[in-house]
Amino acid sequence: MRKPFIVLILAVLMLVGGNAQAQGKKEIRFNGGKADQLVQMIKDNPNAETLYLFHIGLDSLPEEIGQLKHLKKLVVSSNNLTYVPAVIGELTELEHISFKNNEITALPAEIGRLKNLKELELDHNKLQALPDELCALTNLEQLSVGRNQLRHLPDNIGQLESLEYLYVNDNKLQDLPVSLAQLTSLIELNVAKNSGTIVIPDMSECHRLERIYVDEFTMMDSSYNPRGNRVEIVVVR
């Protein structure tokens, strides 16, 4: 009487094992190799939630990355990327993206489809502009684009209603959009080390603002008194 029971247990274990194999890993770490190896890892792990591609000399992302529909965290830092493929707009579950330390010159408009995105790190690239579509990311809490070649920020950046941390230091900014004052969730702002004199608009309605990083060329709107709002001003030399 015990034999059928044992057979049943084995069948269940095989079924569970098969399902686990079909689902693959939740985290993919590719440590280098041929491009087709990365593609195969993506195909083998369609339910992955995290993808790490760190410091492996990568110069492009495969289109197959769009198959990772459950991806929440994407780290492609310290590589040689020059662009971000439009297919990234299909990864609508993404919450965190890091493209730090690459050679990226522009972002695709499709990035505006990532409605769940909370953190976007793009420091140390060659970005000259940010697409207006980026401002549709109303759940974005941190935008870090320090050490790029930005000359302007999108006029509608004030639409980022959840933004708490904005780092635009070490760029070539010539001005700041007035809509910056609409970022009422903002806690920290870094505008230091840009190309010349820039004026911070009246941020009086940003009641959560705690700290602004500036340099000797930064000016405040004549009607704005950050000290009166108990905002710490940190001068970067």
Secondary structure, DSSP 8 states (H G I E B T S, - for coil): -HHHHHHHHHHHHHHHHHHHHHH--SEEE--S--HHHHHHHHHH-TT-SEEE--SS------GGGGG-TT--EEE--SS------GGGGG-TT--EEE--SS------GGGGG-TT--EEE--SS------GGGGG-TT--EEE--SS--S---TTGGG-TT--EEE--SS------GGGGG-TT--EEE--S-SS-EEE---TT-TT--EEEE-TTEEE-TT--GGGGT-EEEE--
